Each structure stands twice: as structure tokens, then as C-alpha cells.
Amino acid sequence: MSKIYFLFGVHNHQPVGNFPEIFEKAYEKAYLSFLKILAEHPQIKFNYHCSGIIWEWIKEYHPEFLDQIKKMLNAGQIELLTGAYYEPVLPAIPDSDKLGQIHKLTDFIQQEFNVTPTGCWLTERVWEPHLAKVLAEAGIKYTILDDAHFLSAGLAPEQLTGYFITEEQGKMVKIFPISQRLRYLIPFGVPEEIIEYLRPFAQGDNSLALTIVDDGEKFGIWPETYRHVYEDGWLDKFLTLVEANCDWLIPLTFTEYLDHFPPRGRVYLPTGAYFEMSEWAIPNAKVGEEFADALKGIDNFPQGVDALSKEKIRRFLKGGFWRNFLVKYPEANNAHKKMLYVSDKVNKAKSEMLNLKSRKTKKEVAEYISHINQAVDALYAGQCNCAYWHGVFGGVYLPHLRQAVYHNLIQAEAIIDNLVKKDKDKLSYQEIDFHRGGGEEILIETSMYNLYFDLSEGGTLFEWDFIPSRVNLVNVLTRRPEAYHRRLKEYLKNHGQESDRVKTIHELVRVKEEGLENYLYYDWYNRACFIDHFFHPLTTWEDFRKCQYGEQGDFVNQPYWANINKLKNKLRLSLRRKGQVWDEDEKIPFVVEKEINVDTSSLLKVHYRLLNQSAHAVSLWFGCEFNFAFSKKSEEGGELVNQNIWEKTDQDQKIKVTVRFNHPTNIWHYPLETVSSSEAGFERTYQGTIFLPYWKFTIKPKKVWSTEFALEIKSI
């Protein structure tokens, strides 16, 4: 009888910064439960990957789990895969960090299990052709990608039974294609039907293999899966059926298969990931809806068109690829460019180690290396992928994941700055294209703060790092349309009718609270600090909260000119724009100048000067918007009248923000909340607090109106 080889495995990961109870839940309901069932089926050989984050956590809290892995290794039942330690998207980080992350996880596996893995799990299966060279240089012999990669390269589905060879600059790596069909069937299909799906492949050629490696979390913590997989016995039943058919359906590890069978051929794969990623990475929501319509249109072809014909068309469709998340979410791009900036600092400091050995004592060199290693580890943790993108999981929409990225990046940067400069009263600045977008940003660095200003985007402060607490206080997310918001509206319109069968998270539609449609408001500018507004006279607090108001100036997201004056321990940044405001139907030439005074303390002094350049008086309503990334929502917001001071304490982040005005001032404030999709359903997420002091005044011709206030962040 002909045979087919079954290459089965799982990948386990939790984000840096995720809640401890989520780690424990994932361990109990998915990782441990899965391993217990596999241990009861010793004939089932399988492949296993955990990110370094998971291995570290298990080693600390459940070391007995490692003992079970060792038993399975000794029995030859399991093969361990390496990967990038903190699960970054490899194409998005510098090559030296790619190698460092892979070596770090490989070293961990060698030390803990006394085996050297040669297979590599690629985060989210994000592939770019240059990776072949990096993987080969890291000692990797093979990796696993989705069949979507191969289909978009022009291969036929029936060819994807085994592995292929690719290369970059002569450096070779072998690639196994994951079957998307099996990804959807396991564990959501009927076990007997899965066996029957596999059976036709066992005909003629005895060297064929089918690969299925997917998230371990789908075996226990995806919605309804614990009941389905364990309580209802799906996994045990499926593995029992595999064992019963092992005369033709043979489970193997990847290395065993490589040792016995040649490649199916050579392949050069384009950029991509699994198919669903190409849907999520489309940066324009309207285009995303159109792509969804195209896919739905294929499914709704006339009855005479069979499923195979539909799939032939579908495989030629492709949306965006991973890097477009940096376009779709400017906040992700901010974090990514911060990561590159810090990586450059860390790697420059690493290169200095060679020079130190000739002019420092052994103790000094050892201390330097220790600090460098701490900085490298923090940098790598700050590269964890989850907060840089968004699909069916919360991702970039989850503030605690974004803050964990910033915490680690600020930590790495602080270590290096202290190591290199050792200056407690640091105060410096630079003008660079931080965003790598052809513009210019101003970076001010002190011992207390990092202040990053975007001249092209309203002269706004888009990153405000409070270094003692390792917190970026402007780590908020702008409300923007998502293609899936249409699905939410359709679901609510149909009164939330859903079938009872267990579904994949790609099919599931749920809402975690009623009334989410009342929070679908979208911003037309990026949320930051020092956003300069001129409101229409009829604007209400509710209008502004919904971002549905009249803006009567051209300052919010337009270019500003900068001038920097630096003394020894003081710096004055002047940001100026000559624009216009609308007074009824007339355009008034107008100048806004905001001056931010920085020293080595925690106090920022702000001075606004507004100049009416017209020949007649003009009455205006001016507001200065700040977006603060507090950890919890404390109120629904409203209006505060005649305030001399505004304070907010964040116990979780251990900071206190204080704003003092030179004259009694009115304030609008409210929580910034988004509606996004997660594995548990559509949900509302608090992103931060909008704080906006405002003033109403009349300026005579050629006169200046001015105001001053001070901001301070302190540790508590």
C-alpha cells in the first residue's frame, strides 16, 4: 500500500507584557493539556516550537514541563524548533539582531535539552527572499511557511507535498509548505473526515508528505476549543485514528523526513505570510472591504462552478504584506523606528567592546559586557512582534503590549546612554529623519525625558518618554476605520445571530458588550501632544469627542518651522507656523508659535504666542490637545471650568502628571477608546486620556495673544 508522511506540530507564544494570568491559562488549557494527550500516543511523532518568552516562563513556574519534553526527546517522539527568541518579525529588524535572536533561542535549547535544533519557526510565517541567507548563516537547515507563499510563486497545489530548496546569494535553506486546508480542519473538522481527506494523497509516490504546524493556542484557549479539543475528546480521537492508519499515514519529525527524502525542487518565494495576513495588511480600509468583497464574490459563484475551480481563482489573489502595517498604523511605525534607533545605539556600543579590552581592566570590561548584555536583551524584548500589527488578535490595539515594547526599548536605551555618557544632567538634541519618511523630526534627550517632535505633522510631540518609569506617555492609538467594522455593523443589524458549531477565529463574530456601534468614531489626524486647534464657535464637547466638529485653522497636521536655542543646561524649542484661520467666510493670515523650554529637571515650560496678521480684529477659540497614555480609564470625561491645575495619577505606571496654568483655564477631557477585533470578539479598548485646555479671545490687528503653562511628570 502507498504511504504518506504526516508532519505535524505546534507553535506556542505569548507576547512580552501579556498578563500573568493569560500565561497561566495558556499553559494549563493549551500547552500542558496538549502535551499530556501526545504523551498518551507515543506513536505520534511531532514537531514543537516555543518562543523564548514561553520557555523562560515555563522554566520559572513549571519546570516539570521541561522534564516531560526531555522524556519525549529521549524517546524520539518530538523535535524542537528554534526561532527568534522574543518572536520578532524577522524582516523588520536589523540583520545583526536577526542572528542574535536566533542564536539566543538555539543556545537556550542546547543548554536546557542538550539538542541542537536545525529547524526554524518564522514569526507569523512572514517571509522575504533575503531571509534565506540570514537563516543559513544562523545554522538553520529548514523552515516552515504557508502554502500561500508557494501558490503565489506559481506552483500548483498538488506539488506541495514535501519540501523545497531556496537560496539567497548561494546560501541555501529548505522550506516545508503548510497546508492551509489542514490548518482549518485541525482541530475544527471531524476526525474521520480529516483521515479521508488525507487518504487520496497516499497513492503511487511513497515519498510524499503533508505539513501542518499551527498555533498551539488553538488547542485549548481559542474560543470554545478547550471543550471541543479535550472535554469532547477531539484530539485524542484524531490521534487514535492516525495511529490506526499508520500503515499508510506515518507521523514523522521534519529532520527524519529530510534524512530520507530529496527536495521536490527549487523555489523562489515572494514576500508574504499566510493568506489571512495579506487581508489584514491592506493599509486602506476601503480597499480592504473591496478585497473581502472579491473573496466573497468567488464563494458566491454560480452553482455550476465547483470548489476546485473557485480555489484556482482564489490562489491568484493577494492583498498586502506585513510591512504595510507600518503604513496602516503610524503608531506601529513610531515604535518600529524607535526600535531601529535604539538598535543602532546598542550595536554601536557592542562594537566598542573590542576597543575596551586594550585600555580597561578585566573588571571594567566584565562590567561593560554585563551592561551590554542587559541592553541587548531589553532591545530584543522590545522587538516582540505582537504590538507592531493587528489581525484577528488585539495586537497594536492593546496598550499594555505597546507599553511593554516601549518599556524595553527605553530600558535598553537608558542602559547604553548611562554606559556611554555617564552624565546625570544630560541635555542634547538632534534633527534627523527619525521616521525614515523624508521629513525631519527633532529629538530632545535629557536624563528625565526623551521628547520627539514631528515638524511635518503640526509640530506635535509624538513620543514623550519618562525615563525613570520607562514609560512613553504618548503611547496612544488613533481611532481609524477597519475593514472589519463593516462586519460588526452587519452582525449587529442581524441581531447577532450565530450558529452553535465550533468555528475558527477567522470565521467567528462576537461582541463583548452591547452598543459598540456607538463608539465607531474616526479621527482625521494622528493623536499626539501639542495639537493646535481652532474650533468653530458652535463646537460642543460631544462634537469634539466624536471628532465631528468644524476646524477653523490649518495648523493641526500641517508643517511647522523650528528653531532651537541651547545653553549649557537649558534648551528652548520654538515651533512656528504661518497659516490661516477662518473668520466667517474670510481667511485671516495667522501665526502660531509654541515655545517649549526644557532643562535637566522634570518640568516643561510652555509659552504660546498667537499673532493676528490681518488688518482687523478676530475672535477665536483656541485649544491645545494632549493625549496621555494612562493605564486605566478613571472617568467618562467632560468640561472643567476655571482650573489653575490639572493632575492625574497612574498607580500602575507609578507616575503623576501635573499641568499648571498661569491663569484659570477651561479644560475638556475624555477617554480615547477604539473598537477592534480580537480572538474573543469585537471589543472597546481604552487607549488613553485626551486633555485639552482651551481659550476664547479676541485679537486686535497686528497684535499677539499669549498664554503660559507648565507640565511635569514625577515618579510616585
LUMLUMVO-132044 format. One line per field, with one value per residue (C-alpha): residue number from 1; residue in three letters; x, z, y. Coordinates in steps of 0.2 Angstrom, whole numbers, plus 5000, padded with zeros to 4 digits. Each point is the difference from the previous one (the first is absolute). Layout:
N
num <- [NUM,...] $
residuo <- [ALA,...] $
px <- [X,...] $
pz <- [Z,...] $
py <- [Y,...] $
REM end
This chain:
716
num <- [1,2,3,4,5,6,7,8,9,10,11,12,13,14,15,16,17,18,19,20,21,22,23,24,25,26,27,28,29,30,31,32,33,34,35,36,37,38,39,40,41,42,43,44,45,46,47,48,49,50,51,52,53,54,55,56,57,58,59,60,61,62,63,64,65,66,67,68,69,70,71,72,73,74,75,76,77,78,79,80,81,82,83,84,85,86,87,88,89,90,91,92,93,94,95,96,97,98,99,100,101,102,103,104,105,106,107,108,109,110,111,112,113,114,115,116,117,118,119,120,121,122,123,124,125,126,127,128,129,130,131,132,133,134,135,136,137,138,139,140,141,142,143,144,145,146,147,148,149,150,151,152,153,154,155,156,157,158,159,160,161,162,163,164,165,166,167,168,169,170,171,172,173,174,175,176,177,178,179,180,181,182,183,184,185,186,187,188,189,190,191,192,193,194,195,196,197,198,199,200,201,202,203,204,205,206,207,208,209,210,211,212,213,214,215,216,217,218,219,220,221,222,223,224,225,226,227,228,229,230,231,232,233,234,235,236,237,238,239,240,241,242,243,244,245,246,247,248,249,250,251,252,253,254,255,256,257,258,259,260,261,262,263,264,265,266,267,268,269,270,271,272,273,274,275,276,277,278,279,280,281,282,283,284,285,286,287,288,289,290,291,292,293,294,295,296,297,298,299,300,301,302,303,304,305,306,307,308,309,310,311,312,313,314,315,316,317,318,319,320,321,322,323,324,325,326,327,328,329,330,331,332,333,334,335,336,337,338,339,340,341,342,343,344,345,346,347,348,349,350,351,352,353,354,355,356,357,358,359,360,361,362,363,364,365,366,367,368,369,370,371,372,373,374,375,376,377,378,379,380,381,382,383,384,385,386,387,388,389,390,391,392,393,394,395,396,397,398,399,400,401,402,403,404,405,406,407,408,409,410,411,412,413,414,415,416,417,418,419,420,421,422,423,424,425,426,427,428,429,430,431,432,433,434,435,436,437,438,439,440,441,442,443,444,445,446,447,448,449,450,451,452,453,454,455,456,457,458,459,460,461,462,463,464,465,466,467,468,469,470,471,472,473,474,475,476,477,478,479,480,481,482,483,484,485,486,487,488,489,490,491,492,493,494,495,496,497,498,499,500,501,502,503,504,505,506,507,508,509,510,511,512,513,514,515,516,517,518,519,520,521,522,523,524,525,526,527,528,529,530,531,532,533,534,535,536,537,538,539,540,541,542,543,544,545,546,547,548,549,550,551,552,553,554,555,556,557,558,559,560,561,562,563,564,565,566,567,568,569,570,571,572,573,574,575,576,577,578,579,580,581,582,583,584,585,586,587,588,589,590,591,592,593,594,595,596,597,598,599,600,601,602,603,604,605,606,607,608,609,610,611,612,613,614,615,616,617,618,619,620,621,622,623,624,625,626,627,628,629,630,631,632,633,634,635,636,637,638,639,640,641,642,643,644,645,646,647,648,649,650,651,652,653,654,655,656,657,658,659,660,661,662,663,664,665,666,667,668,669,670,671,672,673,674,675,676,677,678,679,680,681,682,683,684,685,686,687,688,689,690,691,692,693,694,695,696,697,698,699,700,701,702,703,704,705,706,707,708,709,710,711,712,713,714,715,716] $
residuo <- [MET,SER,LYS,ILE,TYR,PHE,LEU,PHE,GLY,VAL,HIS,ASN,HIS,GLN,PRO,VAL,GLY,ASN,PHE,PRO,GLU,ILE,PHE,GLU,LYS,ALA,TYR,GLU,LYS,ALA,TYR,LEU,SER,PHE,LEU,LYS,ILE,LEU,ALA,GLU,HIS,PRO,GLN,ILE,LYS,PHE,ASN,TYR,HIS,CYS,SER,GLY,ILE,ILE,TRP,GLU,TRP,ILE,LYS,GLU,TYR,HIS,PRO,GLU,PHE,LEU,ASP,GLN,ILE,LYS,LYS,MET,LEU,ASN,ALA,GLY,GLN,ILE,GLU,LEU,LEU,THR,GLY,ALA,TYR,TYR,GLU,PRO,VAL,LEU,PRO,ALA,ILE,PRO,ASP,SER,ASP,LYS,LEU,GLY,GLN,ILE,HIS,LYS,LEU,THR,ASP,PHE,ILE,GLN,GLN,GLU,PHE,ASN,VAL,THR,PRO,THR,GLY,CYS,TRP,LEU,THR,GLU,ARG,VAL,TRP,GLU,PRO,HIS,LEU,ALA,LYS,VAL,LEU,ALA,GLU,ALA,GLY,ILE,LYS,TYR,THR,ILE,LEU,ASP,ASP,ALA,HIS,PHE,LEU,SER,ALA,GLY,LEU,ALA,PRO,GLU,GLN,LEU,THR,GLY,TYR,PHE,ILE,THR,GLU,GLU,GLN,GLY,LYS,MET,VAL,LYS,ILE,PHE,PRO,ILE,SER,GLN,ARG,LEU,ARG,TYR,LEU,ILE,PRO,PHE,GLY,VAL,PRO,GLU,GLU,ILE,ILE,GLU,TYR,LEU,ARG,PRO,PHE,ALA,GLN,GLY,ASP,ASN,SER,LEU,ALA,LEU,THR,ILE,VAL,ASP,ASP,GLY,GLU,LYS,PHE,GLY,ILE,TRP,PRO,GLU,THR,TYR,ARG,HIS,VAL,TYR,GLU,ASP,GLY,TRP,LEU,ASP,LYS,PHE,LEU,THR,LEU,VAL,GLU,ALA,ASN,CYS,ASP,TRP,LEU,ILE,PRO,LEU,THR,PHE,THR,GLU,TYR,LEU,ASP,HIS,PHE,PRO,PRO,ARG,GLY,ARG,VAL,TYR,LEU,PRO,THR,GLY,ALA,TYR,PHE,GLU,MET,SER,GLU,TRP,ALA,ILE,PRO,ASN,ALA,LYS,VAL,GLY,GLU,GLU,PHE,ALA,ASP,ALA,LEU,LYS,GLY,ILE,ASP,ASN,PHE,PRO,GLN,GLY,VAL,ASP,ALA,LEU,SER,LYS,GLU,LYS,ILE,ARG,ARG,PHE,LEU,LYS,GLY,GLY,PHE,TRP,ARG,ASN,PHE,LEU,VAL,LYS,TYR,PRO,GLU,ALA,ASN,ASN,ALA,HIS,LYS,LYS,MET,LEU,TYR,VAL,SER,ASP,LYS,VAL,ASN,LYS,ALA,LYS,SER,GLU,MET,LEU,ASN,LEU,LYS,SER,ARG,LYS,THR,LYS,LYS,GLU,VAL,ALA,GLU,TYR,ILE,SER,HIS,ILE,ASN,GLN,ALA,VAL,ASP,ALA,LEU,TYR,ALA,GLY,GLN,CYS,ASN,CYS,ALA,TYR,TRP,HIS,GLY,VAL,PHE,GLY,GLY,VAL,TYR,LEU,PRO,HIS,LEU,ARG,GLN,ALA,VAL,TYR,HIS,ASN,LEU,ILE,GLN,ALA,GLU,ALA,ILE,ILE,ASP,ASN,LEU,VAL,LYS,LYS,ASP,LYS,ASP,LYS,LEU,SER,TYR,GLN,GLU,ILE,ASP,PHE,HIS,ARG,GLY,GLY,GLY,GLU,GLU,ILE,LEU,ILE,GLU,THR,SER,MET,TYR,ASN,LEU,TYR,PHE,ASP,LEU,SER,GLU,GLY,GLY,THR,LEU,PHE,GLU,TRP,ASP,PHE,ILE,PRO,SER,ARG,VAL,ASN,LEU,VAL,ASN,VAL,LEU,THR,ARG,ARG,PRO,GLU,ALA,TYR,HIS,ARG,ARG,LEU,LYS,GLU,TYR,LEU,LYS,ASN,HIS,GLY,GLN,GLU,SER,ASP,ARG,VAL,LYS,THR,ILE,HIS,GLU,LEU,VAL,ARG,VAL,LYS,GLU,GLU,GLY,LEU,GLU,ASN,TYR,LEU,TYR,TYR,ASP,TRP,TYR,ASN,ARG,ALA,CYS,PHE,ILE,ASP,HIS,PHE,PHE,HIS,PRO,LEU,THR,THR,TRP,GLU,ASP,PHE,ARG,LYS,CYS,GLN,TYR,GLY,GLU,GLN,GLY,ASP,PHE,VAL,ASN,GLN,PRO,TYR,TRP,ALA,ASN,ILE,ASN,LYS,LEU,LYS,ASN,LYS,LEU,ARG,LEU,SER,LEU,ARG,ARG,LYS,GLY,GLN,VAL,TRP,ASP,GLU,ASP,GLU,LYS,ILE,PRO,PHE,VAL,VAL,GLU,LYS,GLU,ILE,ASN,VAL,ASP,THR,SER,SER,LEU,LEU,LYS,VAL,HIS,TYR,ARG,LEU,LEU,ASN,GLN,SER,ALA,HIS,ALA,VAL,SER,LEU,TRP,PHE,GLY,CYS,GLU,PHE,ASN,PHE,ALA,PHE,SER,LYS,LYS,SER,GLU,GLU,GLY,GLY,GLU,LEU,VAL,ASN,GLN,ASN,ILE,TRP,GLU,LYS,THR,ASP,GLN,ASP,GLN,LYS,ILE,LYS,VAL,THR,VAL,ARG,PHE,ASN,HIS,PRO,THR,ASN,ILE,TRP,HIS,TYR,PRO,LEU,GLU,THR,VAL,SER,SER,SER,GLU,ALA,GLY,PHE,GLU,ARG,THR,TYR,GLN,GLY,THR,ILE,PHE,LEU,PRO,TYR,TRP,LYS,PHE,THR,ILE,LYS,PRO,LYS,LYS,VAL,TRP,SER,THR,GLU,PHE,ALA,LEU,GLU,ILE,LYS,SER,ILE] $
px <- [5000,5006,5005,5000,5009,4992,5010,4991,5004,4996,5007,4997,5002,4994,5005,5012,4990,4985,4991,5006,4983,5000,5017,4993,4983,5010,5011,4986,4987,5011,5019,4998,4984,5007,5016,4991,4989,5016,5008,4986,5003,5019,4998,4996,5016,4999,5009,5000,5004,4999,5006,5014,4986,4991,5015,5006,4983,4998,5017,4996,4983,4998,5017,4991,4994,5018,5003,4985,5008,5017,4991,4992,5017,5008,4986,5002,4982,5003,5011,5003,5001,5010,4995,5002,5000,4988,4990,5003,4995,5017,5000,4996,5015,5019,5010,5011,4985,4992,5016,5001,4982,5001,5017,4992,4986,5011,5012,4985,4995,5017,5003,4983,4997,5018,4994,5004,4985,5002,4982,4994,4983,4997,4989,4983,5008,5005,5013,5011,5012,5016,4996,5007,5018,4997,4992,5014,5013,4991,5002,4983,4997,4981,4985,4981,4989,4982,4994,4994,5019,5002,4984,5003,5017,4991,5000,4985,4992,5004,5018,5001,5003,5018,5012,5010,5017,5002,5016,5006,5017,5004,4995,4987,4985,4986,4982,4985,4983,4986,4983,4987,4986,5008,5001,4982,4995,5011,4993,4983,4996,4993,5014,4994,4998,5017,5007,4990,5007,5017,4997,5001,5017,5007,5000,5015,5014,5006,5010,4986,4997,4987,5005,4989,5008,4989,4997,5000,4987,4986,5001,4993,4998,4992,4981,4992,5015,5004,4983,5001,5018,5001,4983,4992,5015,5004,5019,5001,4988,5009,5017,4992,4994,5018,5007,4987,5005,5019,5003,4997,5000,5017,5003,5018,5011,5007,5018,4995,4991,5015,5012,4990,4993,5006,4993,4985,5010,5006,4989,5002,4986,4993,4997,4985,4993,4985,4985,4990,5015,4999,4982,5004,5015,4991,5003,4984,4983,4990,5012,4999,4981,5002,5013,4987,4987,5011,5002,4982,4996,5010,4990,4984,5004,4985,4996,5008,5017,5008,5011,5016,4997,4997,5016,5010,4994,5002,5018,5005,4993,5011,4998,5014,5015,5006,5010,4984,4995,5013,4990,4983,5004,5012,5001,5008,5012,5005,5004,5009,5011,5003,5006,5012,5007,5003,5007,5013,5005,5002,5009,5012,5004,5002,5014,5009,5003,5015,5008,4997,5011,5016,4997,4989,5002,4992,4988,4995,4998,4990,4988,4999,4995,4987,4992,5000,4992,4986,4998,5000,4987,4988,5002,4996,4984,4995,5000,4986,4988,4983,4999,5006,4984,4982,4990,4988,5009,5001,5018,5003,4983,5006,5008,5009,5009,5005,5006,5010,5009,5004,5005,5013,5006,5002,5009,5012,5003,5003,5012,5011,4998,5006,5014,5006,4998,4998,4992,4986,4996,4999,4992,5002,4991,5001,4990,4998,4988,4995,4985,5010,4986,5010,4995,5009,4997,5008,5006,5003,5009,5002,5003,4981,4992,5001,4990,4996,4992,4993,5002,4990,4985,4996,5016,4992,5008,4998,5011,5003,5010,5001,5016,4999,4984,5005,4983,4995,4987,4993,4998,4982,4991,4990,4983,4999,4988,5004,4993,4992,4990,4988,4998,4996,4986,4993,5001,4991,4987,4996,4998,5016,4993,5014,5000,5005,5014,5018,5008,5018,5004,5000,4981,4994,4990,4997,4997,5007,4987,4985,5000,5017,4993,4999,5019,5004,5007,5015,5014,5006,5017,5013,4998,5015,5004,5000,4987,4994,4981,4989,4982,4984,4990,4986,5012,4994,5010,4990,5004,5019,4999,4993,5012,4985,5003,5005,5019,5003,5019,5013,5012,4995,5010,5009,5019,5008,5017,5012,5014,5010,5010,5011,5010,5010,4985,4985,4992,4987,4990,4990,4987,4992,4988,4993,4983,4982,4984,4982,4990,4983,5004,5016,5018,5010,5020,5005,5015,5001,5016,5003,5015,5005,5014,5009,5013,5008,4985,4983,4991,4995,4996,4988,4997,4987,5000,4987,5002,4986,5007,4984,4994,4985,4996,4996,4991,5006,4999,5017,5003,5016,4998,5010,4997,5007,5002,4994,4998,4981,4985,4994,4986,4989,5006,4992,5004,5010,4997,5013,5014,5017,5006,4997,5007,4999,5008,5003,5004,5004,5013,5005,4999,4991,4997,4997,4995,5001,4992,5005,4982,4984,4996,4986,5004,4992,5005,4993,5006,5006,4993,5001,4989,5010,5000,5008,4999,4986,4990,4998,5005,5002,5017,5006,5015,5003,4993,4998,5004,4996,5001,4992,4998,4988,5006,5000,5017,5001,5009,5019,4999,5005,4990,5011,4998,5012,4999,5012,4999,5009,5001,5006,5003,4988] $
pz <- [5000,4996,5014,5005,5014,5012,5007,5014,5013,5010,5004,5017,5004,5012,4997,5011,5013,4999,5017,5011,5001,4981,5001,5013,4991,4984,5009,5009,4986,4984,5003,5014,4994,4983,5006,5012,4985,4989,5014,4999,4982,4998,4982,4995,4996,5000,4999,5013,5002,5014,5000,5012,5010,5003,5004,5013,5008,5001,5007,5014,5004,4994,4998,5000,4983,4994,5007,4990,4984,5004,5002,4983,4992,5007,4993,4983,5000,4998,4991,5006,4989,5003,4994,5005,5019,5004,4984,4989,4982,4993,4984,5011,5011,4996,4994,5015,5011,4989,5003,5019,5003,4991,5009,5017,4998,4993,5014,5013,4992,4999,5019,5006,4989,4993,4982,4986,4990,4981,4996,5002,5004,4991,5009,4992,4985,4994,4986,4989,4988,5009,5015,4992,5002,5018,5005,4992,5009,5017,4997,4994,4988,4998,5004,4998,4990,4994,4983,4996,4997,4988,4991,4997,4993,4986,5007,4999,5016,4995,5000,5019,5007,5008,5000,4989,4999,4998,5001,5002,4994,4999,5019,5000,5011,4998,5002,5004,4994,5013,4994,5002,4998,5015,5010,4999,5003,5015,5013,4993,4987,5004,5003,4989,4986,5002,4998,4984,4994,5002,4993,4981,5002,5004,4982,4990,5006,5017,5004,5002,5016,5006,5013,5013,5013,5008,5016,5016,5007,4988,5010,5016,5002,4984,5003,5004,4995,5018,5000,4982,5000,5018,5008,4985,4995,4983,5002,5007,4987,4986,5006,5003,4982,4994,5009,4993,4983,5002,4987,4987,5011,5008,5013,4998,5007,4987,5002,4997,4984,4994,5004,4989,4985,4987,4997,4988,4991,5001,5004,5002,5010,5000,5016,5010,5014,5002,4990,5013,5004,4982,5004,5017,4993,4987,5006,4994,5008,4984,4990,5013,4999,4981,5002,5012,4987,4986,5011,5004,4982,4996,5014,4992,4982,4992,5005,4985,5005,5011,5016,4991,4986,5014,5008,4984,4999,5018,5001,4987,5012,5012,5011,5009,5009,5018,4998,4995,5018,5003,4987,5007,5018,5002,5018,4995,4989,5015,5010,4986,4997,5018,5000,4985,5009,5016,4991,4992,5017,5007,4986,4999,5019,4997,4987,5013,5010,4989,5003,5019,5003,4996,5012,5014,5014,5000,5013,4990,4984,5009,5006,4983,4992,5014,4996,4981,5003,5010,4987,4986,5009,5003,4981,4995,5011,4993,4982,5005,4985,5008,5004,4982,4990,5001,4993,5009,5017,5009,4995,4998,5008,5017,5010,5012,4986,4992,5017,5003,4983,5005,5018,4993,4987,5012,5012,4987,4995,5018,5003,4985,5003,5018,4995,4986,5007,5019,5001,5013,4992,4982,4988,4982,4983,4982,4984,4991,4988,5015,4991,4984,4990,4992,5013,5016,5018,5015,5014,5017,5013,5018,5015,5004,4983,4982,4990,4981,4990,4982,4990,4986,5010,5009,5010,5012,5014,4994,5013,5018,5010,5018,5003,5019,4997,4983,4993,4984,5005,4982,4997,4994,4984,4988,4996,4982,4989,4998,4986,5013,5008,4985,5007,5017,4993,4990,5015,5011,4987,4999,5019,5003,4993,5000,4998,5015,4991,5005,4988,4997,5006,4981,4999,5017,5003,5018,5010,5018,5004,4993,4992,4991,4985,5011,5001,4981,4999,4989,5002,4985,5008,5010,5019,5008,5012,4996,4986,4996,4997,4995,5003,4992,5012,5001,5004,5015,5011,4993,4982,5004,5009,4984,4989,4991,5002,4989,5000,4996,4998,4990,5014,5006,4988,4990,4999,5014,4999,5015,5009,5014,5012,5012,5015,5012,5010,4991,4983,4991,4986,4990,4988,4988,4986,4989,4995,5000,5010,4993,5007,4993,4981,5001,5001,5013,4999,5017,5009,5014,5009,5014,5011,5010,5013,5006,5013,5010,5012,4997,4996,4983,4998,4986,4992,4986,4990,4987,4988,4990,4983,4993,5000,5011,5017,5000,5013,5003,5010,5002,5008,5003,4999,5010,5000,5015,5000,5018,5004,5006,4996,5016,4993,4985,4998,4998,5003,5014,5003,5006,5005,5006,5000,4993,5007,4996,5010,4992,5013,4988,4991,5016,4993,5003,4987,5005,4989,5008,4991,5003,4999,5003,4985,4994,4995,4990,5004,4996,4997,4982,4996,4985,4993,4994,4997,5011,5001,5013,4989,4997,5015,5006,5006,5010,4991,5011,5006,4989,5010,4991,5009,4989,4999,4992,4996,4988,4992,4993,4983,5001,5018,5010,5012,5011,5014,5011,5009,5007,4999,5011,5002,5017,5006,5015] $
py <- [5000,5018,5011,5018,5009,5011,5014,5007,5013,5016,5017,5008,5018,5014,5018,5010,5009,4989,4997,4986,4992,4998,4991,4989,4997,4996,4988,4990,5000,4999,4996,4987,4992,4998,4992,4988,4993,4998,4991,4987,4997,4996,4995,5018,5009,5019,5016,5013,5018,5013,5017,5005,5009,4984,4990,5012,5001,4981,4998,5012,4994,4983,4991,4983,5004,5000,4983,4993,5008,4992,4983,5002,5005,4985,4989,5008,5006,5019,5012,5017,5015,5016,5017,5018,5001,5014,4996,5015,5001,4996,5011,5015,5000,5003,4985,5000,4999,4986,4989,5005,4995,4983,4996,5005,4987,4987,5002,4998,4984,4993,5004,4994,4985,4995,5001,5011,5005,5003,5005,5017,5007,5017,5012,5001,4991,5017,4997,5011,4992,5007,4990,4984,5007,5005,4984,4990,5011,4996,4981,4997,4986,5001,5011,4999,5012,5000,4992,5018,5005,4986,5002,5019,4994,4991,4982,4988,4994,4982,5004,5005,4983,5000,5014,5011,5009,5018,5011,5018,5004,4981,4998,4986,4996,4986,5005,4990,5006,5000,4994,5014,4987,4990,5016,5002,4982,4998,5000,5007,4985,4983,4988,4987,5012,5007,4982,4998,5017,4993,4983,5004,5008,4982,4994,4995,5011,4994,5016,5012,5010,5013,5013,5008,5011,5013,5010,4989,5012,4993,4984,5007,5019,5006,5002,4983,4990,4993,4992,4994,4994,4992,4998,4994,4990,5006,4999,4983,4994,5007,4993,4983,5000,5005,4986,4988,5005,5001,4986,5014,5016,5002,5014,5006,5014,5012,4994,4982,5004,5011,4985,4988,5010,5013,5017,5002,5013,5018,5015,5019,5007,5018,5010,4994,4991,4989,5005,5009,5011,5007,5005,5009,5009,5010,5018,5007,4995,5003,4989,4987,5000,4998,4986,4991,5003,4992,4984,4999,5002,4984,4991,5006,4994,4991,4982,4993,5006,4986,5004,4995,5013,5013,4996,5001,5018,5004,4995,5014,5013,5009,5015,5009,4994,5002,5016,5009,5000,5014,5010,4995,5004,5015,4995,4984,5009,5012,4984,4992,5015,5002,4982,5003,5016,4990,4985,5012,5006,4983,4993,5014,4998,4981,5004,5010,4985,4995,5017,4999,4985,5009,5014,4994,4988,4983,5005,5016,4989,4987,5014,5008,4983,4997,5016,4997,4983,5008,5013,4987,4990,5015,5005,4982,5000,5017,4991,4988,5001,5000,5019,5005,4993,4995,4986,4988,5003,5017,5004,5018,5004,4994,5014,4988,4992,5016,5006,4984,5004,5018,4994,4989,5012,5014,4988,4995,5018,5006,4986,5005,5019,4997,4989,5011,5018,4997,5018,5002,5018,4994,5013,4998,5001,4995,5003,4983,4991,4989,4993,4996,5009,5014,5013,5007,4996,5008,4989,5008,4988,5004,4989,5001,5001,4995,5013,4996,5014,4997,5017,4993,4995,5016,5002,4987,4989,4982,4992,5006,4987,5002,4991,4996,4990,4994,5007,5008,5012,5002,4982,5002,4993,5011,4994,4995,4990,4981,4989,4989,5014,4996,4982,5007,5011,4986,4988,5013,5003,4982,4999,4990,4984,4986,4982,4988,4991,5002,5013,5006,5017,5005,4996,5005,5016,5005,5016,5002,5014,5008,5017,4999,5008,5016,5001,4998,5018,5003,5013,5010,5004,4990,5001,5008,5015,5019,4998,5018,5002,5014,4995,5006,5011,4986,4986,4990,4988,4986,5005,5000,4984,4992,5010,5007,5019,5015,5004,5018,5000,4991,4995,4983,4989,5012,5004,5011,5009,4997,5010,4993,5010,4990,5006,4989,4993,5008,4998,5010,4992,5012,4993,5012,5000,5014,4994,5006,4999,5003,5014,4997,4999,5009,4993,5009,4998,4994,4994,4987,4998,4988,5001,4985,5003,4985,4998,4985,5000,4992,5016,5006,5018,5005,5017,5002,5016,5003,5014,5008,5006,5007,5018,4997,4992,4981,4990,4982,4985,4991,4983,4991,4981,4987,4981,4991,4981,4997,4981,5001,5010,5010,5010,5003,5018,5017,5018,5008,5019,5012,4988,5006,4982,4983,4984,4982,4985,4983,4988,4986,5010,5008,5018,5016,5013,5018,5015,5017,5016,5018,5005,4990,4989,4990,4981,4987,4982,4983,4982,4995,4983,4989,4986,4985,4982,4987,4981,5002,5012,5018,5011,5018,5004,5015,5008,5015,5016,5016,5016,5016,5017,5014,5019,5012,5017,5014,5006,5018,5003,4996,4995,4985,4989,4989,4988,4989,4984,4986,4981,4988,4982,4992,4983,4994] $
REM end
